[in-house]
Amino acid sequence: MYKDSFLVPTATYTPITSYMTSSIAYKYDKHYSYHFRLDYDLERSEKKSFEVGFLYKKRCWDFGLTYVENNRPILNQNGLSDSVYDRFVYLVIRLKPIMKDQGRLSGFVYRLPDKSETN
């Protein structure tokens, strides 16, 4: 939650809470887990993002499906603020014997060399 407390309260301005973020995850059993996330702008009374999905885990693979809505602010031709609602469905398939966990590189990833590193 964001609270606008950087400005000094005056007779015309009082700090208010203007944004709410909430998320919940539930592990049903060793195979199924569910997740939900909502971001809401209280000042404008509009939903900023929404996400709901599940993940099915097995020994060698995982499968998941997630629905996501995202409210992107943009400027229109008149210079006024507008927004675009993006909607996506993500399909997650993890093949554990092929992919490595905890951020290590697998055979499916090519990493560009970091020129700042010296050998």
QUIGIBEL-V32099 format. One record per helix or strand of 2 or more residues. SS is the DSSP state (hx for helix, st for strand). FROM is the first residue (numbers start at 1). TO is the last residue. If there is no record, write none. Layout:
ss=SS from=FROM to=TO
ss=SS from=FROM to=TO
This chain:
ss=st from=2 to=3
ss=st from=17 to=27
ss=st from=32 to=41
ss=st from=46 to=57
ss=st from=61 to=75
ss=st from=81 to=95
